[in-house]
Amino acid sequence: MNKVILMGRLTRDPEVRYSQGDNPIAISRYTLAVDRRFKRDGDQSADFINCIAFGKLGEFAEKYLRKGTKIAVTGRIQTGSYTNKDGVKIYTTDVVAEEQEFAESKAVSDANAGGSRTAAPAPAPRADTGDGFMNIPDGINEEVPFN
Protein backbone atom coordinates (compact mmCIF):
# COMPACT_ATOMS: atom_id res chain seq x y z
CA MET A 1 0.00 0.00 0.00
CA ASN A 2 1.28 3.47 -0.91
CA LYS A 3 -0.62 6.13 1.10
CA VAL A 4 0.58 9.48 2.47
CA ILE A 5 -1.22 12.02 4.65
CA LEU A 6 0.42 15.43 5.11
CA MET A 7 -0.57 18.71 6.72
CA GLY A 8 1.50 21.82 6.14
CA ARG A 9 1.77 25.26 4.60
CA LEU A 10 2.57 26.08 1.00
CA THR A 11 6.05 27.59 0.67
CA ARG A 12 5.06 29.47 -2.51
CA ASP A 13 2.11 29.84 -4.88
CA PRO A 14 1.49 26.68 -6.94
CA GLU A 15 3.15 26.44 -10.34
CA VAL A 16 0.48 25.37 -12.84
CA ARG A 17 0.90 24.17 -16.40
CA TYR A 18 -1.51 22.51 -18.80
CA SER A 19 -0.83 19.38 -20.83
CA GLN A 20 -0.86 19.49 -24.64
CA GLY A 21 -3.57 17.92 -26.74
CA ASP A 22 -7.30 18.03 -27.36
CA ASN A 23 -8.23 17.86 -23.65
CA PRO A 24 -5.53 19.71 -21.71
CA ILE A 25 -5.36 18.90 -18.00
CA ALA A 26 -3.96 21.08 -15.23
CA ILE A 27 -0.72 19.96 -13.60
CA SER A 28 -0.05 21.88 -10.40
CA ARG A 29 3.19 21.65 -8.43
CA TYR A 30 3.68 23.03 -4.95
CA THR A 31 5.84 22.43 -1.90
CA LEU A 32 4.48 21.88 1.59
CA ALA A 33 6.44 22.78 4.72
CA VAL A 34 5.46 20.04 7.16
CA ASP A 35 6.48 20.61 10.78
CA ARG A 36 8.37 17.84 12.51
CA ARG A 37 7.07 16.63 15.85
CA PHE A 38 10.47 16.55 17.49
CA LYS A 39 13.55 18.63 16.78
CA ARG A 40 17.16 17.93 17.63
CA ASP A 41 19.44 20.89 18.21
CA GLY A 42 20.72 22.23 14.92
CA ASP A 43 18.19 20.31 12.79
CA GLN A 44 15.54 21.99 10.68
CA SER A 45 12.07 21.93 12.23
CA ALA A 46 10.18 21.15 9.00
CA ASP A 47 10.40 18.91 5.97
CA PHE A 48 9.73 20.35 2.53
CA ILE A 49 7.63 17.93 0.49
CA ASN A 50 7.04 18.35 -3.26
CA CYS A 51 3.44 17.68 -4.32
CA ILE A 52 1.75 17.34 -7.70
CA ALA A 53 -1.99 17.65 -8.36
CA PHE A 54 -3.56 16.69 -11.70
CA GLY A 55 -6.85 17.59 -13.39
CA LYS A 56 -9.57 19.09 -11.17
CA LEU A 57 -7.23 19.04 -8.15
CA GLY A 58 -4.67 21.00 -10.18
CA GLU A 59 -7.33 23.54 -11.19
CA PHE A 60 -8.41 23.85 -7.55
CA ALA A 61 -4.79 24.50 -6.53
CA GLU A 62 -4.43 27.17 -9.22
CA LYS A 63 -7.62 28.94 -8.17
CA TYR A 64 -7.53 28.72 -4.36
CA LEU A 65 -4.10 27.80 -2.98
CA ARG A 66 -1.55 30.50 -2.16
CA LYS A 67 1.73 30.78 -0.30
CA GLY A 68 1.14 30.30 3.45
CA THR A 69 -2.14 28.41 3.06
CA LYS A 70 -2.40 25.46 5.44
CA ILE A 71 -3.76 22.36 3.72
CA ALA A 72 -4.10 18.63 4.29
CA VAL A 73 -3.07 16.39 1.39
CA THR A 74 -3.75 12.69 0.95
CA GLY A 75 -1.96 10.90 -1.85
CA ARG A 76 0.77 8.50 -2.86
CA ILE A 77 4.54 8.72 -3.13
CA GLN A 78 5.96 8.55 -6.63
CA THR A 79 9.65 8.27 -7.38
CA GLY A 80 11.39 8.87 -10.67
CA SER A 81 14.61 9.95 -12.31
CA TYR A 82 15.89 11.89 -15.27
CA THR A 83 19.23 12.93 -16.72
CA ASN A 84 19.87 16.68 -16.62
CA LYS A 85 21.59 18.70 -19.33
CA ASP A 86 25.00 18.02 -17.73
CA GLY A 87 24.48 14.26 -18.01
CA VAL A 88 23.89 13.80 -14.27
CA LYS A 89 21.11 11.45 -13.20
CA ILE A 90 18.64 13.22 -10.86
CA TYR A 91 16.30 11.25 -8.59
CA THR A 92 12.92 12.68 -7.63
CA THR A 93 10.34 11.95 -4.93
CA ASP A 94 6.90 13.59 -5.11
CA VAL A 95 3.52 13.14 -3.47
CA VAL A 96 0.78 12.79 -6.07
CA ALA A 97 -2.29 14.38 -4.48
CA GLU A 98 -5.50 12.36 -4.47
CA GLU A 99 -7.29 14.71 -2.05
CA GLN A 100 -6.46 18.19 -0.80
CA GLU A 101 -8.43 20.39 1.56
CA PHE A 102 -8.06 23.52 3.63
CA ALA A 103 -6.82 22.90 7.17
CA GLU A 104 -7.83 26.28 8.63
CA SER A 105 -10.25 29.12 7.94
CA LYS A 106 -9.48 31.76 5.33
CA ALA A 107 -9.26 34.51 7.99
CA VAL A 108 -6.63 32.59 9.96
CA SER A 109 -4.78 31.67 6.77
CA ASP A 110 -4.71 35.32 5.62
CA ALA A 111 -3.45 36.45 9.03
CA ASN A 112 -0.66 33.83 8.98
CA ALA A 113 0.30 34.72 5.41
CA GLY A 114 0.57 38.41 6.27
CA GLY A 115 -2.65 39.34 4.47
CA SER A 116 -4.59 42.48 5.21
CA ARG A 117 -7.49 40.67 6.86
CA THR A 118 -7.31 40.06 10.56
CA ALA A 119 -8.90 37.14 12.34
CA ALA A 120 -11.80 38.52 14.35
CA PRO A 121 -12.98 36.49 17.31
CA ALA A 122 -15.99 34.35 16.44
CA PRO A 123 -19.28 35.39 18.01
CA ALA A 124 -20.44 33.20 20.86
CA PRO A 125 -22.88 30.50 19.73
CA ARG A 126 -26.50 30.85 20.71
CA ALA A 127 -28.19 28.47 23.09
CA ASP A 128 -29.10 24.91 22.17
CA THR A 129 -32.40 24.70 20.27
CA GLY A 130 -33.51 21.55 22.11
CA ASP A 131 -33.16 19.30 19.06
CA GLY A 132 -29.45 18.66 19.58
CA PHE A 133 -28.31 21.41 17.22
CA MET A 134 -26.96 24.87 17.98
CA ASN A 135 -28.08 27.96 16.10
CA ILE A 136 -25.43 29.46 13.85
CA PRO A 137 -24.39 32.86 15.24
CA ASP A 138 -25.10 36.05 13.29
CA GLY A 139 -22.12 37.69 11.61
CA ILE A 140 -20.56 34.51 10.21
CA ASN A 141 -19.71 35.42 6.62
CA GLU A 142 -16.94 32.88 6.09
CA GLU A 143 -16.91 31.28 2.64
CA VAL A 144 -17.20 27.51 2.54
CA PRO A 145 -13.97 26.20 0.91
CA PHE A 146 -15.61 23.26 -0.84
CA ASN A 147 -18.52 22.48 -3.16
C-alpha positions in Angstrom: 0.0 0.0 0.0 1.3 3.5 -0.9 -0.6 6.1 1.1 0.6 9.5 2.5 -1.2 12.0 4.6 0.4 15.4 5.1 -0.6 18.7 6.7 1.5 21.8 6.1 1.8 25.3 4.6 2.6 26.1 1.0 6.0 27.6 0.7 5.1 29.5 -2.5 2.1 29.8 -4.9 1.5 26.7 -6.9 3.2 26.4 -10.3 0.5 25.4 -12.8 0.9 24.2 -16.4 -1.5 22.5 -18.8 -0.8 19.4 -20.8 -0.9 19.5 -24.6 -3.6 17.9 -26.7 -7.3 18.0 -27.4 -8.2 17.9 -23.7 -5.5 19.7 -21.7 -5.4 18.9 -18.0 -4.0 21.1 -15.2 -0.7 20.0 -13.6 0.0 21.9 -10.4 3.2 21.6 -8.4 3.7 23.0 -5.0 5.8 22.4 -1.9 4.5 21.9 1.6 6.4 22.8 4.7 5.5 20.0 7.2 6.5 20.6 10.8 8.4 17.8 12.5 7.1 16.6 15.9 10.5 16.5 17.5 13.5 18.6 16.8 17.2 17.9 17.6 19.4 20.9 18.2 20.7 22.2 14.9 18.2 20.3 12.8 15.5 22.0 10.7 12.1 21.9 12.2 10.2 21.1 9.0 10.4 18.9 6.0 9.7 20.4 2.5 7.6 17.9 0.5 7.0 18.4 -3.3 3.4 17.7 -4.3 1.8 17.3 -7.7 -2.0 17.7 -8.4 -3.6 16.7 -11.7 -6.8 17.6 -13.4 -9.6 19.1 -11.2 -7.2 19.0 -8.2 -4.7 21.0 -10.2 -7.3 23.5 -11.2 -8.4 23.9 -7.5 -4.8 24.5 -6.5 -4.4 27.2 -9.2 -7.6 28.9 -8.2 -7.5 28.7 -4.4 -4.1 27.8 -3.0 -1.5 30.5 -2.2 1.7 30.8 -0.3 1.1 30.3 3.4 -2.1 28.4 3.1 -2.4 25.5 5.4 -3.8 22.4 3.7 -4.1 18.6 4.3 -3.1 16.4 1.4 -3.7 12.7 0.9 -2.0 10.9 -1.9 0.8 8.5 -2.9 4.5 8.7 -3.1 6.0 8.5 -6.6 9.7 8.3 -7.4 11.4 8.9 -10.7 14.6 9.9 -12.3 15.9 11.9 -15.3 19.2 12.9 -16.7 19.9 16.7 -16.6 21.6 18.7 -19.3 25.0 18.0 -17.7 24.5 14.3 -18.0 23.9 13.8 -14.3 21.1 11.4 -13.2 18.6 13.2 -10.9 16.3 11.2 -8.6 12.9 12.7 -7.6 10.3 12.0 -4.9 6.9 13.6 -5.1 3.5 13.1 -3.5 0.8 12.8 -6.1 -2.3 14.4 -4.5 -5.5 12.4 -4.5 -7.3 14.7 -2.1 -6.5 18.2 -0.8 -8.4 20.4 1.6 -8.1 23.5 3.6 -6.8 22.9 7.2 -7.8 26.3 8.6 -10.2 29.1 7.9 -9.5 31.8 5.3 -9.3 34.5 8.0 -6.6 32.6 10.0 -4.8 31.7 6.8 -4.7 35.3 5.6 -3.4 36.4 9.0 -0.7 33.8 9.0 0.3 34.7 5.4 0.6 38.4 6.3 -2.6 39.3 4.5 -4.6 42.5 5.2 -7.5 40.7 6.9 -7.3 40.1 10.6 -8.9 37.1 12.3 -11.8 38.5 14.4 -13.0 36.5 17.3 -16.0 34.4 16.4 -19.3 35.4 18.0 -20.4 33.2 20.9 -22.9 30.5 19.7 -26.5 30.8 20.7 -28.2 28.5 23.1 -29.1 24.9 22.2 -32.4 24.7 20.3 -33.5 21.6 22.1 -33.2 19.3 19.1 -29.5 18.7 19.6 -28.3 21.4 17.2 -27.0 24.9 18.0 -28.1 28.0 16.1 -25.4 29.5 13.8 -24.4 32.9 15.2 -25.1 36.0 13.3 -22.1 37.7 11.6 -20.6 34.5 10.2 -19.7 35.4 6.6 -16.9 32.9 6.1 -16.9 31.3 2.6 -17.2 27.5 2.5 -14.0 26.2 0.9 -15.6 23.3 -0.8 -18.5 22.5 -3.2 
